[in-house]
Amino acid sequence: MSDNLIEIRDLSFAYQERLVLKGINLSARRGQVIAIMGNSGCGKTTLLRLIGGALRPTRGLLRVDGVDMGSLDQTGLYRLRRRMGMLFQFGALFTDISVFENVAFPLREHTALPEEMIRDLVLMKLNAVGLRGAQDLMPSELSGGMARRVALARSIALDPALILYDEPFAGLDPISLGVTGNLIRRLTDTLGMTSVVVTHDVQESLKIVDYVYFVSEGVIVAEGTPAQIKASDLPYVHQFVHGEEDGPVPFHYPAPGYADDLALQPC
């Protein structure tokens, strides 16, 4: 068995004629937390969807747990997805059922376990994220941070080998953000799974991840450990990590000279 749960080699993907990802090479070892970072529209979420099987590569190899994702039929894809969890941006809880029923949903959908065992498993997962006491609440009664933790409990309900996180820190206050980051790290270590985190939040991510890939315009422009990323003198990485206004990603959208533009205005 390979040490790498995810192996991506020379992967490209296009929406019709528009090439979004170009020759991506990426790997994630079992038990690691991997971050995929980059500015909006660079292809991060598309890469996440490819790993989850929602999209198929246009070219190249993508293996999850030794299985070539591009070769799977629908039955094989659904079977592999039972070993994956997904934490959607803002949680995506079912709004008309309780916290307990949200976490129980994948267990009822994909197993034939008796209700007594489902109850025990749901309470175990909620306890792991600190919300066992909130089991009877409805999603509308939860804060943003609580909703994100319930969604995390749901994503680990089937003890997946892999969890994909799409902007897990978006919209959270500093306390909830720290709690969510620590949970991602702790659950990855405790359950021995692999976590892939697509995020813009540099500071929180660099506290918890093992390795970082930076994507820009569909290619990986930098990669390394958090220490290597912090020390990087590559202009794009430095601008992103330090939140600088101008750099390879310019502040001004391309335009004619300002004086020329003013001269063209009618009197």
C-alpha positions as CSV (number, residue, x, y, z in Angstrom):
1,M,0.0,0.0,0.0
2,S,1.4,3.4,-1.0
3,D,2.1,6.0,1.6
4,N,0.2,8.5,-0.5
5,L,-3.6,8.5,-0.3
6,I,-3.8,11.0,-3.1
7,E,-1.5,11.0,-6.2
8,I,-1.9,13.5,-9.0
9,R,0.4,13.5,-12.0
10,D,0.3,15.9,-15.0
11,L,-3.4,16.6,-14.5
12,S,-5.2,19.1,-16.7
13,F,-8.8,20.1,-16.8
14,A,-10.8,22.3,-19.1
15,Y,-14.4,23.5,-19.2
16,Q,-15.1,23.1,-22.9
17,E,-12.3,25.2,-24.5
18,R,-11.3,27.0,-21.3
19,L,-8.2,25.4,-19.7
20,V,-8.6,25.8,-15.9
21,L,-5.8,23.5,-14.6
22,K,-2.6,22.9,-16.4
23,G,-0.2,20.0,-15.5
24,I,-0.9,19.8,-11.8
25,N,1.4,17.5,-9.7
26,L,0.3,16.9,-6.1
27,S,0.4,14.2,-3.5
28,A,-1.0,13.8,0.0
29,R,0.3,11.2,2.4
30,R,-2.0,9.3,4.8
31,G,-2.5,11.2,8.0
32,Q,-1.5,14.6,6.6
33,V,-3.3,17.9,6.4
34,I,-2.7,19.5,3.0
35,A,-3.6,23.1,2.2
36,I,-4.4,24.3,-1.4
37,M,-4.1,28.1,-1.5
38,G,-4.4,30.8,-4.2
39,N,-6.3,33.8,-5.2
40,S,-10.0,33.6,-6.3
41,G,-10.6,31.9,-9.6
42,C,-7.2,30.1,-9.7
43,G,-8.7,26.6,-9.9
44,K,-8.5,25.5,-6.2
45,T,-12.2,24.4,-5.9
46,T,-12.0,22.7,-9.4
47,L,-9.1,20.7,-8.1
48,L,-11.1,19.7,-5.0
49,R,-14.1,18.6,-7.2
50,L,-11.7,16.5,-9.3
51,I,-10.4,14.7,-6.2
52,G,-14.0,14.1,-5.0
53,G,-15.0,12.7,-8.4
54,A,-17.5,15.4,-9.2
55,L,-15.4,16.2,-12.3
56,R,-13.2,14.0,-14.5
57,P,-9.6,15.0,-15.6
58,T,-9.2,16.1,-19.2
59,R,-5.7,14.7,-19.1
60,G,-3.4,13.1,-16.6
61,L,-3.6,10.8,-13.6
62,L,-5.6,11.2,-10.4
63,R,-5.5,8.3,-7.9
64,V,-7.2,8.2,-4.5
65,D,-6.2,5.2,-2.3
66,G,-4.6,3.6,-5.4
67,V,-7.8,3.9,-7.5
68,D,-7.7,5.8,-10.8
69,M,-10.6,8.2,-10.5
70,G,-10.8,8.6,-14.3
71,S,-11.5,4.9,-14.8
72,L,-14.4,4.5,-12.4
73,D,-18.0,3.9,-13.4
74,Q,-20.8,5.4,-11.3
75,T,-21.0,2.4,-9.0
76,G,-17.3,2.4,-8.4
77,L,-17.3,6.1,-7.8
78,Y,-20.1,5.9,-5.2
79,R,-18.3,3.1,-3.5
80,L,-15.1,5.1,-3.2
81,R,-17.0,8.2,-2.1
82,R,-18.2,6.3,1.0
83,R,-14.6,6.6,2.2
84,M,-14.6,10.4,1.7
85,G,-16.1,13.2,3.7
86,M,-16.8,16.7,2.5
87,L,-17.1,19.9,4.5
88,F,-18.8,22.4,2.3
89,Q,-18.4,26.2,2.7
90,F,-20.8,27.4,5.4
91,G,-21.6,23.8,6.3
92,A,-24.6,23.1,4.0
93,L,-26.7,21.5,6.7
94,F,-30.2,20.2,6.0
95,T,-32.3,23.1,7.4
96,D,-35.5,21.1,8.2
97,I,-34.0,18.4,10.4
98,S,-32.2,18.5,13.7
99,V,-28.5,18.4,14.4
100,F,-28.8,14.8,15.4
101,E,-30.6,13.9,12.2
102,N,-28.1,15.8,10.1
103,V,-25.2,13.7,11.5
104,A,-27.3,10.5,11.3
105,F,-28.1,11.1,7.6
106,P,-25.0,9.5,6.0
107,L,-25.2,6.5,8.4
108,R,-28.8,5.8,7.4
109,E,-28.1,6.4,3.8
110,H,-25.0,4.2,3.5
111,T,-25.3,1.5,6.2
112,A,-27.9,-0.9,7.6
113,L,-26.9,-0.3,11.2
114,P,-29.6,-0.6,13.9
115,E,-30.9,2.6,15.3
116,E,-29.3,2.0,18.7
117,M,-25.9,1.9,17.1
118,I,-26.6,4.9,14.9
119,R,-27.6,6.8,18.0
120,D,-24.3,5.9,19.8
121,L,-22.2,6.8,16.7
122,V,-24.0,10.2,16.3
123,L,-23.4,11.1,19.9
124,M,-19.8,10.0,19.6
125,K,-19.2,12.3,16.6
126,L,-21.0,15.2,18.2
127,N,-19.0,14.8,21.4
128,A,-15.8,14.8,19.3
129,V,-16.7,18.4,18.1
130,G,-18.0,19.5,21.5
131,L,-21.7,19.6,20.5
132,R,-23.3,16.5,22.0
133,G,-25.6,18.8,24.1
134,A,-26.9,20.5,20.9
135,Q,-28.2,17.3,19.3
136,D,-31.9,18.5,19.4
137,L,-31.3,22.0,18.1
138,M,-32.3,23.0,14.5
139,P,-29.7,24.5,12.2
140,S,-31.5,27.9,12.4
141,E,-30.7,27.9,16.2
142,L,-26.9,27.4,15.6
143,S,-24.2,30.1,15.4
144,G,-22.0,30.0,12.3
145,G,-19.2,28.3,14.2
146,M,-21.6,25.7,15.7
147,A,-23.0,24.9,12.2
148,R,-19.5,24.3,10.9
149,R,-18.8,21.9,13.7
150,V,-22.0,20.0,13.1
151,A,-21.1,19.7,9.5
152,L,-17.7,18.4,10.5
153,A,-19.3,15.8,12.7
154,R,-21.5,14.7,9.7
155,S,-18.4,14.5,7.5
156,I,-16.7,12.1,9.8
157,A,-19.8,10.0,10.5
158,L,-18.6,7.1,8.3
159,D,-15.0,7.3,9.5
160,P,-13.6,8.4,6.1
161,A,-10.0,7.9,4.9
162,L,-10.2,11.4,3.3
163,I,-12.0,14.6,4.1
164,L,-12.2,17.6,1.7
165,Y,-12.7,21.0,3.1
166,D,-13.9,23.9,0.9
167,E,-13.1,27.2,2.7
168,P,-13.8,25.8,6.2
169,F,-12.8,29.1,7.9
170,A,-15.0,31.5,5.8
171,G,-17.1,33.8,7.8
172,L,-16.0,32.6,11.3
173,D,-15.2,34.8,14.3
174,P,-11.6,34.4,15.7
175,I,-12.7,31.9,18.4
176,S,-14.7,29.7,16.1
177,L,-11.9,29.9,13.5
178,G,-9.4,28.7,16.0
179,V,-11.7,25.9,17.2
180,T,-12.4,24.7,13.7
181,G,-8.7,24.7,12.8
182,N,-7.8,22.7,15.9
183,L,-10.6,20.2,15.2
184,I,-9.3,19.6,11.7
185,R,-5.9,18.9,13.0
186,R,-7.0,16.8,16.0
187,L,-9.5,14.7,14.1
188,T,-7.0,14.0,11.3
189,D,-4.5,12.8,13.9
190,T,-7.0,10.8,15.9
191,L,-8.8,9.1,13.1
192,G,-5.6,8.7,10.9
193,M,-7.3,10.2,7.9
194,T,-6.0,12.6,5.3
195,S,-7.4,16.2,5.1
196,V,-7.3,18.5,2.0
197,V,-8.1,22.1,2.9
198,V,-8.9,24.7,0.2
199,T,-8.6,28.0,2.0
200,H,-7.7,31.7,1.8
201,D,-6.9,31.9,5.5
202,V,-3.1,31.8,5.5
203,Q,-2.4,32.4,9.2
204,E,-4.8,29.8,10.6
205,S,-3.9,27.2,8.0
206,L,-0.2,27.5,8.5
207,K,-0.7,26.6,12.2
208,I,-2.3,23.2,11.4
209,V,-1.2,21.9,8.0
210,D,1.8,19.7,7.1
211,Y,2.2,20.9,3.5
212,V,1.0,23.7,1.3
213,Y,0.4,24.0,-2.5
214,F,0.0,27.4,-4.0
215,V,-2.1,27.6,-7.2
216,S,-2.0,30.5,-9.6
217,E,-3.7,30.7,-13.1
218,G,-4.1,26.9,-13.1
219,V,-0.6,25.8,-12.2
220,I,1.2,25.1,-8.9
221,V,3.6,28.0,-8.5
222,A,5.0,27.0,-5.1
223,E,4.9,24.3,-2.5
224,G,6.4,23.4,0.8
225,T,6.1,23.1,4.6
226,P,4.5,26.0,6.6
227,A,8.1,27.1,7.6
228,Q,9.2,27.1,4.0
229,I,6.2,29.0,2.8
230,K,6.6,31.6,5.5
231,A,10.3,32.1,4.5
232,S,9.6,32.1,0.8
233,D,10.9,35.0,-1.3
234,L,8.9,34.2,-4.3
235,P,6.9,37.4,-5.1
236,Y,3.5,35.8,-5.4
237,V,3.8,33.7,-2.2
238,H,5.2,36.6,-0.3
239,Q,2.3,38.9,-1.4
240,F,-0.3,36.3,-0.5
241,V,1.2,35.3,2.9
242,H,1.7,38.9,4.0
243,G,-1.5,40.3,2.5
244,E,0.3,42.9,0.5
245,E,-1.8,45.3,-1.6
246,D,0.3,45.2,-4.8
247,G,2.6,42.7,-6.4
248,P,2.3,39.9,-8.9
249,V,-1.5,40.2,-8.2
250,P,-1.9,44.0,-9.0
251,F,-4.1,46.4,-7.2
252,H,-5.2,48.2,-10.5
253,Y,-7.1,46.4,-13.2
254,P,-5.4,47.0,-16.6
255,A,-6.4,50.4,-17.9
256,P,-5.1,53.2,-20.1
257,G,-3.0,55.9,-18.4
258,Y,-5.1,57.9,-15.9
259,A,-4.2,61.2,-17.6
260,D,-5.1,59.8,-21.0
261,D,-8.5,58.6,-19.6
262,L,-9.2,62.1,-18.2
263,A,-8.3,63.8,-21.4
264,L,-10.9,61.7,-23.2
265,Q,-13.8,62.9,-21.1
266,P,-16.2,65.3,-22.8
267,C,-16.2,68.9,-21.6
